[in-house]
């Protein structure tokens, strides 16, 4: 548990919204993992759900903010980031948002285990020494069909996104 300084910011990376507008199990699990960690902190964490409208509205950040609000998290501790359309753009937008509000506390990332290495690397390359919240069980841990698809897609995505983040740094976009 952190001491009585600035609250941590927990960035919750987006996942799909279903055709009926309800959160997918992956999206709900990420929010629950973020909240489980964030509410144990002193002071309680600030949440940054991120994600634009995907295949189906509402925006992923809106769906996550609704879950947090329904669980009793005060609106002033939820900072929605609606521009991120993928991991890289979400990280860039969240880093800009946190810098813009002068966030001085630690930054934590809530996502699934298969997605953490790339997510954390991107935050760190952006100059934000983020750490993970304990991840929820995901498709690779629960034995769901296509479990290897999630891990395998990270193999090309990690160096690709890392190169794009470094390019953004060279161009002084972050």
Backbone as CSV, one residue per row, in Angstrom:
resi,resn,N_x,N_y,N_z,CA_x,CA_y,CA_z,C_x,C_y,C_z
1,UNK,0.826,-1.179,0.000,0.000,0.000,0.000,0.868,1.239,0.000
2,UNK,0.470,2.205,-0.740,1.241,3.426,-0.850,0.909,4.333,0.334
3,UNK,1.830,5.229,0.627,1.638,6.152,1.739,0.644,7.235,1.412
4,UNK,0.550,8.265,2.211,-0.461,9.290,2.086,-0.178,10.364,1.058
5,UNK,0.682,10.137,0.068,1.000,11.136,-0.951,-0.078,11.243,-1.997
6,UNK,0.364,11.545,-3.213,-0.557,11.671,-4.340,-1.155,10.312,-4.678
7,UNK,-2.413,10.303,-5.106,-3.020,9.020,-5.465,-2.355,8.425,-6.711
8,UNK,-2.315,7.110,-6.757,-1.836,6.426,-7.960,-2.869,6.613,-9.063
9,UNK,-2.411,6.559,-10.295,-3.311,6.538,-11.445,-3.274,5.133,-12.008
10,UNK,-4.434,4.529,-12.141,-4.533,3.193,-12.711,-5.117,3.322,-14.109
11,UNK,-4.274,3.118,-15.112,-4.724,3.150,-16.503,-5.316,1.782,-16.812
12,UNK,-6.551,1.779,-17.269,-7.224,0.525,-17.632,-7.310,0.491,-19.148
13,UNK,-6.544,-0.418,-19.741,-6.534,-0.501,-21.203,-7.804,-1.186,-21.691
14,UNK,-8.317,-0.676,-22.792,-9.608,-1.107,-23.304,-9.645,-2.519,-23.842
15,UNK,-10.857,-2.993,-23.963,-11.174,-4.283,-24.572,-12.557,-4.104,-25.215
16,UNK,-13.031,-5.107,-25.880,-14.240,-4.980,-26.690,-15.496,-4.669,-25.885
17,UNK,-16.390,-3.952,-26.562,-17.761,-3.754,-26.115,-18.618,-4.630,-27.021
18,UNK,-19.578,-5.315,-26.455,-20.440,-6.222,-27.231,-21.434,-5.451,-28.095
19,UNK,-22.023,-6.144,-29.109,-22.982,-5.464,-29.997,-24.149,-4.798,-29.267
20,UNK,-24.541,-5.339,-28.117,-25.649,-4.736,-27.362,-25.189,-3.581,-26.465
21,UNK,-23.889,-3.224,-26.540,-23.367,-2.117,-25.747,-22.862,-2.513,-24.370
22,UNK,-22.963,-3.774,-24.037,-22.488,-4.225,-22.727,-20.991,-4.530,-22.789
23,UNK,-20.320,-4.462,-21.642,-18.877,-4.748,-21.628,-18.608,-6.237,-21.850
24,UNK,-17.549,-6.515,-22.599,-17.141,-7.909,-22.784,-16.579,-8.426,-21.460
25,UNK,-16.495,-9.743,-21.301,-15.883,-10.286,-20.083,-14.448,-9.783,-19.876
26,UNK,-13.687,-9.613,-20.956,-12.311,-9.115,-20.834,-12.295,-7.690,-20.306
27,UNK,-13.166,-6.845,-20.820,-13.228,-5.461,-20.367,-13.623,-5.414,-18.892
28,UNK,-14.630,-6.171,-18.531,-15.096,-6.206,-17.139,-13.982,-6.714,-16.207
29,UNK,-13.236,-7.730,-16.640,-12.165,-8.294,-15.811,-11.051,-7.274,-15.579
30,UNK,-10.721,-6.497,-16.590,-9.675,-5.481,-16.434,-10.108,-4.406,-15.430
31,UNK,-11.364,-4.002,-15.507,-11.867,-3.002,-14.568,-11.874,-3.566,-13.154
32,UNK,-12.303,-4.799,-13.004,-12.343,-5.411,-11.668,-10.944,-5.549,-11.078
33,UNK,-9.972,-5.915,-11.892,-8.589,-6.016,-11.410,-8.067,-4.645,-10.991
34,UNK,-8.356,-3.626,-11.793,-7.918,-2.262,-11.467,-8.533,-1.805,-10.156
35,UNK,-9.817,-2.026,-10.008,-10.514,-1.588,-8.804,-10.046,-2.356,-7.575
36,UNK,-9.817,-3.649,-7.719,-9.350,-4.459,-6.585,-8.032,-3.912,-6.039
37,UNK,-7.160,-3.468,-6.924,-5.885,-2.900,-6.479,-6.079,-1.462,-6.002
38,UNK,-6.765,-0.670,-6.789,-6.868,0.765,-6.534,-7.595,1.150,-5.266
39,UNK,-8.588,0.382,-4.882,-9.353,0.732,-3.688,-8.619,0.369,-2.401
40,UNK,-7.557,-0.404,-2.491,-6.752,-0.744,-1.301,-5.666,0.295,-1.028
41,UNK,-5.504,1.255,-1.914,-4.442,2.247,-1.774,-4.897,3.406,-0.885
42,UNK,-3.938,4.067,-0.296,-4.216,5.267,0.497,-3.358,6.406,-0.023
43,UNK,-3.928,7.442,-0.562,-5.348,7.601,-0.832,-5.785,6.671,-1.966
44,UNK,-7.096,6.416,-2.079,-7.573,5.538,-3.153,-7.147,6.061,-4.523
45,UNK,-6.956,5.145,-5.430,-6.438,5.478,-6.764,-7.418,6.295,-7.587
46,UNK,-6.838,6.940,-8.574,-7.575,7.621,-9.635,-7.559,6.651,-10.818
47,UNK,-8.664,6.518,-11.523,-8.758,5.562,-12.629,-8.781,6.288,-13.964
48,UNK,-8.051,5.730,-14.932,-8.006,6.287,-16.280,-8.400,5.182,-17.260
49,UNK,-9.719,4.965,-17.432,-10.142,4.007,-18.449,-9.896,4.612,-19.824
50,UNK,-9.358,3.818,-20.732,-9.017,4.338,-22.048,-9.616,3.474,-23.150
51,UNK,-9.954,4.099,-24.225,-10.454,3.390,-25.398,-11.584,4.128,-26.069
52,UNK,-11.458,4.270,-27.377,-12.476,4.917,-28.203,-13.600,3.927,-28.511
53,UNK,-14.501,4.348,-29.373,-15.547,3.438,-29.838,-14.901,2.433,-30.770
54,UNK,-15.091,1.168,-30.488,-14.572,0.102,-31.329,-15.617,-0.284,-32.368
55,UNK,-15.861,-1.568,-32.492,-16.880,-2.029,-33.442,-18.283,-1.632,-33.019
56,UNK,-18.485,-1.513,-31.713,-19.816,-1.213,-31.189,-19.719,-0.136,-30.110
57,UNK,-20.666,0.813,-30.122,-20.679,1.806,-29.057,-21.202,1.182,-27.756
58,UNK,-20.943,1.818,-26.640,-20.260,3.081,-26.457,-18.748,2.904,-26.513
59,UNK,-18.022,4.000,-26.326,-16.569,3.923,-26.260,-16.176,3.005,-25.104
60,UNK,-15.064,2.328,-25.266,-14.593,1.414,-24.221,-14.410,2.137,-22.892
61,UNK,-13.884,3.359,-22.935,-13.677,4.113,-21.692,-15.002,4.443,-21.015
62,UNK,-16.042,4.679,-21.786,-17.364,4.985,-21.232,-17.929,3.748,-20.537
63,UNK,-17.792,2.590,-21.181,-18.278,1.346,-20.576,-17.536,1.046,-19.273
64,UNK,-16.218,1.280,-19.261,-15.442,1.026,-18.044,-15.783,2.023,-16.950
65,UNK,-15.969,3.281,-17.308,-16.335,4.293,-16.315,-17.680,3.949,-15.676
66,UNK,-18.606,3.416,-16.468,-19.909,3.026,-15.926,-19.768,1.889,-14.919
67,UNK,-18.885,0.933,-15.194,-18.657,-0.165,-14.246,-18.082,0.383,-12.944
68,UNK,-17.109,1.270,-13.064,-16.493,1.866,-11.872,-17.527,2.650,-11.066
69,UNK,-18.324,3.470,-11.741,-19.338,4.269,-11.057,-20.373,3.377,-10.368
70,UNK,-20.784,2.303,-11.050,-21.759,1.380,-10.455,-21.192,0.681,-9.222
71,UNK,-19.865,0.566,-9.166,-19.217,-0.062,-8.010,-18.953,0.950,-6.893
72,UNK,-19.371,2.197,-7.089,-19.243,3.195,-6.040,-18.024,4.099,-6.122
73,UNK,-17.266,4.037,-7.211,-16.113,4.925,-7.355,-16.644,6.316,-7.701
74,UNK,-16.255,7.330,-6.922,-16.733,8.688,-7.204,-16.284,9.175,-8.583
75,UNK,-17.183,9.918,-9.223,-16.937,10.422,-10.578,-15.629,11.203,-10.667
76,UNK,-15.271,11.967,-9.634,-14.059,12.792,-9.688,-12.775,11.969,-9.682
77,UNK,-12.860,10.668,-9.402,-11.681,9.806,-9.445,-11.608,9.008,-10.743
78,UNK,-12.466,9.315,-11.699,-12.477,8.627,-12.994,-12.184,9.649,-14.087
79,UNK,-11.071,9.466,-14.791,-10.677,10.355,-15.887,-10.712,9.566,-17.186
80,UNK,-11.763,9.713,-17.963,-11.886,8.947,-19.199,-10.957,9.481,-20.275
81,UNK,-10.347,8.551,-21.004,-9.498,8.905,-22.145,-10.122,8.245,-23.369
82,UNK,-10.870,8.987,-24.196,-11.645,8.396,-25.287,-10.982,8.355,-26.658
83,UNK,-9.688,8.691,-26.765,-9.075,8.783,-28.095,-8.312,7.543,-28.512
84,UNK,-7.876,6.720,-27.567,-7.049,5.565,-27.902,-7.802,4.517,-28.702
85,UNK,-7.235,4.156,-29.843,-7.859,3.143,-30.696,-7.086,1.823,-30.697
86,UNK,-5.910,1.843,-30.103,-5.087,0.645,-29.970,-4.149,0.879,-28.789
87,UNK,-3.311,-0.080,-28.483,-2.449,0.047,-27.307,-1.526,1.258,-27.415
88,UNK,-0.869,1.422,-28.542,0.063,2.528,-28.707,-0.628,3.881,-28.549
89,UNK,-1.727,4.095,-29.250,-2.399,5.399,-29.159,-2.995,5.613,-27.772
90,UNK,-3.412,4.552,-27.112,-3.926,4.688,-25.746,-2.824,5.107,-24.783
91,UNK,-1.649,4.512,-24.914,-0.531,4.882,-24.046,-0.153,6.340,-24.288
92,UNK,-0.009,6.735,-25.540,0.341,8.125,-25.846,-0.690,9.094,-25.273
93,UNK,-1.968,8.778,-25.447,-3.026,9.661,-24.951,-3.048,9.709,-23.425
94,UNK,-2.841,8.578,-22.769,-2.851,8.557,-21.302,-1.657,9.294,-20.721
95,UNK,-0.488,9.140,-21.313,0.690,9.863,-20.839,0.453,11.363,-20.985
96,UNK,-0.099,11.788,-22.105,-0.395,13.212,-22.309,-1.423,13.706,-21.299
97,UNK,-2.467,12.925,-21.059,-3.496,13.308,-20.103,-2.908,13.458,-18.700
98,UNK,-2.116,12.481,-18.265,-1.530,12.523,-16.917,-0.548,13.679,-16.775
99,UNK,0.235,13.934,-17.796,1.149,15.089,-17.747,0.360,16.394,-17.731
100,UNK,-0.713,16.420,-18.504,-1.537,17.628,-18.585,-2.195,18.013,-17.276
101,UNK,-2.518,17.033,-16.451,-3.138,17.342,-15.156,-2.093,17.427,-14.047
102,UNK,-0.821,17.250,-14.399,0.244,17.334,-13.406,0.255,16.162,-12.435
103,UNK,-0.093,14.990,-12.913,-0.128,13.805,-12.044,1.262,13.546,-11.467
104,UNK,1.327,13.436,-10.135,2.610,13.247,-9.457,2.741,11.881,-8.803
105,UNK,1.696,11.091,-8.783,1.747,9.777,-8.148,2.240,8.706,-9.104
106,UNK,2.255,7.493,-8.613,2.685,6.393,-9.471,1.620,6.061,-10.507
107,UNK,2.047,5.359,-11.555,1.135,4.935,-12.610,1.148,3.418,-12.647
108,UNK,-0.037,2.843,-12.637,-0.211,1.395,-12.729,-1.031,1.099,-13.977
109,UNK,-0.844,-0.085,-14.522,-1.552,-0.484,-15.735,-2.366,-1.738,-15.449
110,UNK,-3.625,-1.703,-15.848,-4.519,-2.850,-15.695,-4.845,-3.402,-17.082
111,UNK,-4.404,-4.618,-17.311,-4.710,-5.328,-18.542,-4.461,-6.810,-18.277
112,UNK,-4.631,-7.638,-19.279,-4.389,-9.074,-19.110,-2.901,-9.400,-19.191
113,UNK,-2.539,-10.512,-18.611,-1.132,-10.928,-18.507,-0.430,-10.966,-19.866
114,UNK,-1.079,-11.462,-20.895,-0.437,-11.558,-22.211,-0.119,-10.179,-22.783
115,UNK,-0.846,-9.166,-22.365,-0.742,-7.814,-22.901,0.190,-6.925,-22.076
116,UNK,0.539,-7.355,-20.880,1.349,-6.520,-19.982,2.750,-6.189,-20.494
117,UNK,3.521,-7.146,-21.019,4.882,-6.774,-21.447,4.904,-5.618,-22.445
118,UNK,4.049,-5.681,-23.449,4.015,-4.605,-24.452,3.506,-3.304,-23.842
119,UNK,2.464,-3.386,-23.043,1.880,-2.184,-22.442,2.880,-1.479,-21.540
120,UNK,3.524,-2.229,-20.667,4.494,-1.624,-19.750,5.695,-1.055,-20.502
121,UNK,6.176,-1.774,-21.512,7.291,-1.271,-22.306,6.935,0.061,-22.955
122,UNK,5.738,0.163,-23.514,5.340,1.405,-24.175,5.258,2.564,-23.186
123,UNK,4.707,2.320,-22.008,4.670,3.390,-21.006,6.086,3.818,-20.634
124,UNK,6.953,2.858,-20.438,8.322,3.188,-20.037,9.069,3.918,-21.145
125,UNK,8.874,3.503,-22.396,9.507,4.215,-23.520,8.971,5.634,-23.656
126,UNK,7.742,5.850,-23.188,7.153,7.189,-23.214,7.607,8.033,-22.027
127,UNK,8.482,7.473,-21.193,9.001,8.218,-20.054,8.166,8.110,-18.799
128,UNK,7.300,7.127,-18.747,6.416,6.938,-17.603,6.715,5.566,-16.988
129,UNK,7.380,5.522,-15.839,7.785,4.233,-15.253,6.617,3.468,-14.632
130,UNK,5.704,3.025,-15.457,4.499,2.333,-14.993,4.812,0.919,-14.515
131,UNK,3.936,0.443,-13.653,3.996,-0.930,-13.150,2.608,-1.535,-13.298
132,UNK,2.528,-2.839,-13.180,1.260,-3.538,-13.380,0.466,-3.664,-12.091
133,UNK,-0.856,-3.670,-12.232,-1.688,-4.162,-11.143,-1.761,-5.671,-11.350
134,UNK,-2.047,-6.458,-10.320,-2.175,-7.900,-10.540,-3.229,-8.167,-11.618
135,UNK,-2.834,-8.851,-12.681,-3.753,-9.018,-13.817,-4.863,-10.023,-13.533
136,UNK,-5.995,-9.842,-14.232,-7.075,-10.816,-14.106,-6.727,-12.084,-14.882
137,UNK,-7.419,-13.151,-14.568,-7.289,-14.367,-15.377,-7.846,-14.046,-16.753
138,UNK,-7.129,-14.421,-17.760,-7.563,-14.128,-19.121,-7.680,-15.402,-19.932
139,UNK,-7.869,-15.249,-21.229,-8.061,-16.417,-22.081,-6.886,-17.378,-22.046
140,UNK,-5.686,-16.869,-21.828,-4.537,-17.776,-21.823,-4.437,-18.546,-20.512
141,UNK,-5.079,-18.058,-19.440,-5.037,-18.751,-18.161,-6.245,-19.657,-17.951
142,UNK,-7.341,-19.378,-18.639,-8.566,-20.130,-18.403,-8.776,-21.269,-19.394
143,UNK,-7.866,-21.438,-20.337,-7.982,-22.524,-21.304,-9.045,-22.296,-22.355
144,UNK,-9.444,-21.059,-22.570,-10.444,-20.768,-23.581,-9.890,-21.076,-24.966
145,UNK,-10.766,-21.406,-25.901,-10.303,-21.609,-27.279,-9.563,-20.369,-27.771
146,UNK,-8.648,-20.572,-28.675,-7.845,-19.505,-29.271,-6.905,-18.855,-28.274
147,UNK,-6.606,-19.521,-27.163,-5.743,-18.899,-26.159,-4.385,-18.510,-26.711
148,UNK,-3.854,-19.280,-27.645,-2.536,-18.965,-28.188,-2.569,-17.781,-29.134
149,UNK,-3.726,-17.502,-29.702,-3.846,-16.345,-30.593,-3.459,-15.067,-29.854
150,UNK,-3.882,-14.928,-28.610,-3.600,-13.717,-27.845,-2.111,-13.574,-27.577
151,UNK,-1.461,-14.657,-27.249,-0.010,-14.600,-26.996,0.759,-14.376,-28.293
152,UNK,0.379,-15.090,-29.344,1.111,-14.995,-30.605,1.025,-13.610,-31.246
153,UNK,-0.094,-12.944,-31.081,-0.205,-11.615,-31.704,0.718,-10.603,-31.035
154,UNK,1.108,-10.866,-29.800,2.013,-9.951,-29.104,3.442,-10.028,-29.642
155,UNK,3.798,-11.145,-30.272,5.178,-11.308,-30.765,5.526,-10.234,-31.791
156,UNK,4.748,-10.037,-32.837,5.094,-8.941,-33.757,4.673,-7.568,-33.230
157,UNK,3.634,-7.528,-32.399,3.124,-6.237,-31.926,4.125,-5.526,-31.022
158,UNK,4.846,-6.256,-30.186,5.762,-5.616,-29.239,6.877,-4.852,-29.956
159,UNK,7.657,-5.462,-30.832,8.713,-4.666,-31.482,8.157,-3.589,-32.418
160,UNK,7.035,-3.872,-33.049,6.430,-2.890,-33.949,6.023,-1.636,-33.183
161,UNK,5.254,-1.816,-32.101,4.820,-0.675,-31.301,5.999,0.023,-30.620
162,UNK,6.987,-0.744,-30.171,8.168,-0.142,-29.534,8.890,0.759,-30.536
163,UNK,9.029,0.303,-31.766,9.686,1.122,-32.793,8.881,2.394,-33.065
164,UNK,7.560,2.275,-33.117,6.731,3.463,-33.332,6.830,4.436,-32.161
165,UNK,6.905,3.912,-30.933,7.042,4.784,-29.768,8.394,5.498,-29.795
166,UNK,9.446,4.781,-30.131,10.763,5.420,-30.230,10.764,6.486,-31.321
167,UNK,10.103,6.213,-32.418,9.994,7.196,-33.497,9.243,8.438,-33.001
168,UNK,8.180,8.229,-32.234,7.438,9.368,-31.665,8.332,10.187,-30.744
169,UNK,9.173,9.520,-29.977,10.097,10.235,-29.096,11.118,11.041,-29.896
170,UNK,11.644,10.424,-30.950,12.602,11.131,-31.791,11.991,12.367,-32.433
171,UNK,10.750,12.264,-32.777,10.041,13.400,-33.383,9.510,14.365,-32.329
172,UNK,9.797,14.065,-31.062,9.380,14.893,-29.922,7.873,15.021,-29.825
173,UNK,7.175,13.957,-30.153,5.721,13.954,-30.028,5.290,13.610,-28.618
174,UNK,6.225,13.143,-27.788,5.874,12.832,-26.392,6.882,13.478,-25.463
